[in-house]
Structure formats: structure tokens, C-alpha cells
Amino acid sequence: MTQPVTWTATTAEEALSLLRAAQGRIDSAMKVAYPGDPATRLNAQSTTEVRLSLVLDTTVLDRLGAERHVFNAQVSGDENAS
């Protein structure tokens, strides 16, 4: 696999899938680099260098959550809804 790899997601489903794929890629490479004893591989995880950059923008998701909170408060008659 050519390095580095850039993956892009535009939906929550895609983002979660990419996170699982990244974890799978790291797990797979660790098994190749440290075959055999799983305990050795587990110990090596804390010292084996891997670079991961993550930009996570949940602005829309947070806005939707806030709107739902305000709506629910209004429906329930909570005067402290903002």
C-alpha cells in the first residue's frame, strides 16, 4: 500500500466505516510486523510508530442535536429552552 493514505468521509456512516478500516489496517500491519505471540504484539503497540491525523467536524451533527434539544424542551413546556 502506498503511504501515506488519505481517506475522506462526508457522512457519519462513512466516518465510522473509515475509523474501523483504519483500525483494521493497523491491526493487520501489526500482525505482519509481530507475528506469533499476541502478548508481544500487544506490548509492541505502545512503542510502534504510526502516524494518524484526524480532522473531525461535527458542526452539523451538533447543530442538529441542539435543535432537537430546543424542540423537545418547547414541546415539553420547558421555559428554560434556549
Backbone as CSV, one residue per row, in Angstrom:
resi,resn,N_x,N_y,N_z,CA_x,CA_y,CA_z,C_x,C_y,C_z
1,MET,0.847,-1.173,0.000,0.000,0.000,0.000,0.889,1.231,0.000
2,THR,0.626,2.154,-0.913,1.359,3.401,-0.983,1.086,4.213,0.280
3,GLN,2.114,4.818,0.819,1.986,5.585,2.058,2.274,7.045,1.789
4,PRO,1.730,7.994,2.467,0.597,7.841,3.372,-0.704,7.706,2.606
5,VAL,-1.731,7.245,3.291,-3.052,7.050,2.702,-3.992,8.111,3.267
6,THR,-4.743,8.758,2.388,-5.736,9.728,2.822,-7.118,9.183,2.505
7,TRP,-7.942,9.090,3.526,-9.331,8.660,3.364,-10.221,9.833,3.726
8,THR,-11.309,10.001,3.021,-12.227,11.104,3.277,-13.637,10.567,3.439
9,ALA,-14.334,11.071,4.439,-15.726,10.694,4.676,-16.569,11.960,4.746
10,THR,-17.808,11.871,4.266,-18.698,13.026,4.304,-19.996,12.743,5.047
11,THR,-20.161,11.521,5.540,-21.337,11.191,6.350,-20.875,10.479,7.616
12,ALA,-21.730,10.432,8.605,-21.395,9.738,9.849,-21.111,8.268,9.566
13,GLU,-21.901,7.653,8.715,-21.695,6.236,8.374,-20.324,6.014,7.738
14,GLU,-19.959,6.862,6.791,-18.649,6.748,6.144,-17.520,6.960,7.144
15,ALA,-17.675,7.943,8.032,-16.636,8.225,9.019,-16.420,7.032,9.937
16,LEU,-17.503,6.439,10.407,-17.377,5.259,11.272,-16.742,4.098,10.530
17,SER,-17.108,3.918,9.267,-16.502,2.855,8.456,-15.008,3.090,8.274
18,LEU,-14.619,4.341,8.039,-13.199,4.658,7.872,-12.419,4.436,9.162
19,LEU,-13.011,4.776,10.287,-12.337,4.524,11.564,-12.111,3.028,11.772
20,ARG,-13.126,2.228,11.445,-12.964,0.763,11.556,-11.910,0.254,10.572
21,ALA,-11.903,0.808,9.362,-10.917,0.408,8.358,-9.508,0.767,8.793
22,ALA,-9.336,1.954,9.372,-8.013,2.360,9.859,-7.548,1.433,10.969
23,GLN,-8.445,1.098,11.879,-8.084,0.173,12.951,-7.710,-1.189,12.375
24,GLY,-8.481,-1.655,11.407,-8.173,-2.933,10.770,-6.828,-2.915,10.068
25,ARG,-6.513,-1.808,9.414,-5.220,-1.667,8.713,-4.058,-1.717,9.697
26,ILE,-4.210,-1.026,10.830,-3.162,-1.045,11.854,-3.025,-2.445,12.445
27,ASP,-4.143,-3.071,12.772,-4.116,-4.431,13.333,-3.432,-5.405,12.375
28,SER,-3.769,-5.299,11.096,-3.181,-6.180,10.087,-1.671,-5.983,9.980
29,ALA,-1.233,-4.731,9.935,0.203,-4.441,9.838,0.940,-4.903,11.086
30,MET,0.310,-4.776,12.252,0.931,-5.244,13.495,1.105,-6.765,13.482
31,LYS,0.132,-7.473,12.939,0.230,-8.940,12.863,1.360,-9.376,11.937
32,VAL,1.572,-8.601,10.872,2.671,-8.915,9.962,4.011,-8.580,10.607
33,ALA,4.086,-7.434,11.258,5.341,-6.988,11.869,5.708,-7.798,13.106
34,TYR,4.690,-8.259,13.845,4.912,-9.005,15.083,4.083,-10.288,15.059
35,PRO,4.482,-11.243,14.214,3.715,-12.489,14.116,3.869,-13.330,15.385
36,GLY,2.935,-14.236,15.562,3.051,-15.163,16.687,2.321,-14.689,17.918
37,ASP,3.065,-14.541,18.980,2.521,-14.275,20.309,1.722,-12.971,20.362
38,PRO,0.406,-13.054,20.622,-0.415,-11.837,20.715,0.036,-10.900,21.841
39,ALA,0.582,-11.435,22.915,1.039,-10.586,24.022,2.205,-9.703,23.585
40,THR,3.100,-10.252,22.774,4.228,-9.473,22.246,3.705,-8.349,21.364
41,ARG,2.741,-8.672,20.515,2.149,-7.672,19.620,1.452,-6.583,20.436
42,LEU,0.724,-6.974,21.454,0.027,-6.007,22.299,1.016,-5.061,22.979
43,ASN,2.109,-5.614,23.492,3.143,-4.780,24.122,3.798,-3.851,23.106
44,ALA,3.968,-4.315,21.887,4.621,-3.515,20.845,3.761,-2.342,20.395
45,GLN,2.469,-2.405,20.626,1.584,-1.313,20.197,1.963,0.014,20.852
46,SER,2.472,-0.037,22.053,2.792,1.209,22.754,4.106,1.839,22.286
47,THR,4.898,1.104,21.518,6.181,1.646,21.066,6.331,1.694,19.547
48,THR,5.412,1.074,18.812,5.500,1.049,17.357,4.932,2.353,16.793
49,GLU,5.746,3.039,15.996,5.357,4.350,15.477,4.359,4.225,14.328
50,VAL,3.269,4.920,14.460,2.255,5.056,13.411,1.787,6.500,13.456
51,ARG,1.585,7.101,12.317,1.112,8.480,12.287,-0.353,8.485,11.830
52,LEU,-1.157,9.209,12.581,-2.574,9.353,12.254,-2.968,10.808,12.476
53,SER,-3.494,11.435,11.443,-4.025,12.796,11.561,-5.519,12.702,11.316
54,LEU,-6.269,13.337,12.186,-7.717,13.241,12.087,-8.319,14.630,12.231
55,VAL,-9.124,15.006,11.265,-9.878,16.244,11.346,-11.338,15.835,11.415
56,LEU,-11.978,16.170,12.511,-13.363,15.770,12.729,-14.211,17.019,12.884
57,ASP,-15.146,17.200,11.991,-16.037,18.367,12.034,-17.458,17.871,12.253
58,THR,-17.947,18.022,13.468,-19.303,17.591,13.801,-20.250,18.784,13.942
59,THR,-19.929,19.884,13.268,-20.729,21.103,13.364,-22.196,20.841,13.044
60,VAL,-22.466,20.184,11.929,-23.846,19.922,11.519,-24.525,18.992,12.513
61,LEU,-23.818,17.943,12.920,-24.379,16.992,13.882,-24.684,17.666,15.212
62,ASP,-23.778,18.513,15.677,-24.003,19.243,16.926,-25.184,20.206,16.806
63,ARG,-25.304,20.867,15.649,-26.421,21.781,15.431,-27.740,21.023,15.451
64,LEU,-27.780,19.856,14.802,-28.996,19.050,14.801,-29.378,18.619,16.216
65,GLY,-28.382,18.255,17.003,-28.638,17.867,18.387,-29.178,19.023,19.205
66,ALA,-28.611,20.203,19.002,-29.074,21.388,19.733,-30.494,21.745,19.324
67,GLU,-30.785,21.668,18.035,-32.142,21.955,17.559,-33.149,20.967,18.150
68,ARG,-32.774,19.711,18.217,-33.664,18.704,18.790,-33.899,18.991,20.269
69,HIS,-32.848,19.386,20.974,-32.971,19.701,22.395,-33.953,20.862,22.598
70,VAL,-33.817,21.906,21.796,-34.702,23.063,21.903,-36.138,22.655,21.580
71,PHE,-36.314,21.884,20.515,-37.659,21.432,20.127,-38.290,20.606,21.245
72,ASN,-37.537,19.640,21.781,-38.075,18.795,22.848,-38.443,19.616,24.081
73,ALA,-37.622,20.614,24.385,-37.909,21.463,25.531,-39.174,22.288,25.292
74,GLN,-39.332,22.768,24.074,-40.538,23.549,23.750,-41.781,22.676,23.814
75,VAL,-41.696,21.479,23.307,-42.837,20.563,23.314,-43.217,20.179,24.742
76,SER,-42.214,20.022,25.594,-42.493,19.631,26.965,-42.864,20.825,27.850
77,GLY,-42.798,22.043,27.281,-43.166,23.229,28.037,-42.080,23.783,28.920
78,ASP,-40.842,23.375,28.693,-39.704,23.872,29.486,-39.392,25.300,29.040
79,GLU,-39.617,26.254,29.914,-39.401,27.665,29.568,-37.928,28.032,29.544
80,ASN,-37.048,27.149,30.007,-35.613,27.436,30.031,-34.926,27.011,28.743
81,ALA,-35.680,26.596,27.754,-35.074,26.166,26.480,-34.433,27.369,25.809
82,SER,-33.233,27.157,25.280,-32.567,28.264,24.598,-31.996,27.807,23.294
